[in-house]
Amino acid sequence: MPRPPKIDEPTKTYNLLMKETQYATLAKLASKMQRTSLEQVAVADLIRDAIDIYLESYEDDNEITKD
């Protein structure tokens, strides 16, 4: 049975090169969050959340409005 989609809009795949220590830290955090969550928490979820937070902050700081 395929996994249900986590993103309900068009997506783009991107390969990311990161330090092993960064990944290990995110993996530990995702595992810890998974134990208290009703949904799966993966490293990719944490990265997507961080991107959303960054973009929202950037838009606020630069007074950019979404159409």
ABEGO torsion letter per residue (X at the ends): XBBBBABABBBBBBBBBBBAAAAAAAAAAAAAAAAABABBBBAAAAAAAAAAAAAAAAAAAAGBBBX
